[in-house]
């Protein structure tokens, strides 16, 4: 990945990056290069993630430089003042009448969660169909989180009968390593000026390859 495709925005206090699928946000240590390490090397100083995406999920991540804006950024993320939009490639033809999924989600094992009837925490997501590749039975969706549970969109896609393509926990792994969940955009306020900011990250190139020959267009 080149610098231009990794770094979406840089200011004196923070950086916005397009995390590749398969890369940890943090915690790679000496075992592997994580997003914090990679972005730190690109911008020439240590940065820290303000939030995280799952290893397999690609897309927009905000990283802070130092402690100067730590409080201001934390207020926005912890106060759910940030609007995130996700794109999904789902296995199957999505029922367009399913625009909202509401379940309860609970941990069920190491790194795994499940939709449960009793217990857990309430979770709400909304979905919009952007396109359907009927010949390959792939649905292209926009997803928004109304709550922030672990693996929420992955579990809600499974609940709707169209799990995310390549999901090793809640769908079917693929040999081509395609994983169909991408943090497409993020809207926030500049932590110093209050100016509204909006960032968009292009999905992995393998998405276009998966949809090649269909009438579904990635824009």
N, C-alpha and C positions, 0 to 999 in steps of 0.2 A: 504494500500500500504506500502510495507516495504522500508527501506532506500535504499537498493541496486537497486530496480526497479525505485525509484524516482530520485536519483542522478546519472547522467550519467558521470559527470566529475567535479572535483573540483581543483582549484588552489588557490594561495594566493590572487588573485584579482577578480576571478569570478567563477561562478558555472553554470553547464549546467544540466537542469532537464527535465524529461519526464512528462509533465503536464497531469493529468488525465482528461478525458472528464467529464464535469459537474462542474469543479472547475474554479473560476475566477483567472486570473493572479494577480490582485490587486483589492483593493477596498472593500474587505470583511468586514473590520473594526471589530466591535463586533457582526455582524450579522452571519458571517460564516467564516470558515478558508479558506483563499485564498493561492495561490501558494507562494507568498512572505512570508507569515506567516509560512507556512509549511516548506519551505526550510530554513528559518531563524532558526527555532527550530532545524532542523537537523544538521546545520553546526555551530550553537552556536553564530551567530552574524547576524545583520540585513543585508538583501540583497534586491536589487531592480531590477525589470524586465527591460531589455534593449529593449524589444519589447513585443508584446502581441499576444495571440491567443484568438479567441472567446471562450466563456464559454464551449460550447459543443465540440470544437475541441481539440483533444489531441495532444501530441507530444513535440518536442524539443523547449525549451525556455532557453535563456541565461540570467543570473541574475548577476549583479555586486555586489562586496563587497565594500562599502564605495565609496569615490570619486576619489581614486587614478587613476583608469583606465577609469573613466567616459568619458573623452574627446576622448580617443583612441577608445573606443567601439562605442561611438556615431558617430564618423566619418565613421566607417564601416557600421553601420545600416542606418544612414541617407543618406549616399552616395551610398546605394544599392550595396555595395561590398560583401554582404552576399548572398550565393546561398542556397535557401531553396527548398526542394523537398517534395511534399505532396503525400500521398496515399489516394485514394477515393474508397468507395464502392457505386456504383450508382444503382439506381432502373431502371432496364431495360437492354436491350442488346445494348451496345454502337456501333454506326456505326464507324468501324475502319477507315473510310476515314476522319472522323472528328479529325484532329490532332491539329487544331488551332481554337480558338474561339475569335472573336473580336467584342465587343459591346461598348456602352456607358452606364455608370452606374450613377444613381442619387439617392439621398435619397427620399423616398416617404412617410415616416411616422416614428414614434418613433421606432428606432432600425431597421428599414427596408429599403432596397434599391431595385432598379429594373433596368433591362435592358430597356433603353429608346431609342427612335428614334431621339429625339431632346434634346439638352442640355446635362447635365451630363458631365462625364469625360471619355476619351477613356480608354478601358481596354482590355488587351490581355493576354490570357493563352494558353498554349500548353498541349496536353494530349497524353498519350501512353497507349494502352490497355495491361495490364499485364495478364489478364485472364478473362474468362467469364463462369459463372455458368449458363448454359442454362436452367437447370431444374427449378431453382429458379429465373431466370431472374435477376441475379446480375452481374454487371460488376466491375472488379477490375482494377483500373487505377493509373497511375502516372501523377501528375499534376505539372506544373511549372508556376510561375507567371512572366510575363514580365512587368507588372505594379502592383501597390499595392493598389487596390481599396477595400473598405470595402465589405466583403462577396463575393469577386470576383469569387473564384472557385465555390462557392455554386450557384451563379447566372449563371455562364457559363455552369455548369452541367445541370441546369434547361433549359437553352437556347438550349442545345444540345438534349433535350428530355429525359434525364436520370438524374433526380435530385438525390442529395445525399440521401442515405437511412437515414430515421429518422429525416430529416430536418423539423423542425416545421414551418419555414417561407416559404421555397421554395420547399418543398416536402411533404412527409406524415410522421407524427410522428409514432413511434412504441412503443408498450407496453413494449418491452424488453429494452428500453432506448438505443438501438444501434444508434450511430451517425457515419456516414461513412466518416469522414474527419480527417486525422491524419498527423501531421507534422513529416514526416518520418526521414528527415535528414537535416543537416545544415553544410555548409562549410564556414570557416572564417579563418582569420589569427590571430595568438596569438597577443594580443594588445601590448605586450612588445617586443617579439622576432621576430615577423613577420613569425613565423613558420606556415605552413598550418595545419589547424586542421579540422577534419571531425567527426561529431557525428551522431549516428543513434539511434532512439528510436523504440522499438517494439510496434506494435499496440495493442490496448486493447484486452484482451483474448476473449471478446465476438465476435470479428471479426472472429476468427477461428471457433467458435461455429456456426456462421451464415453461414459459407462456408463448414461446416462438411458434408461429403458425396459427395462433388463435386471434380472435378479434379483441382480446383484452389488452389494453395499453397502459403501461406504467408512465405516469406523468409527474 
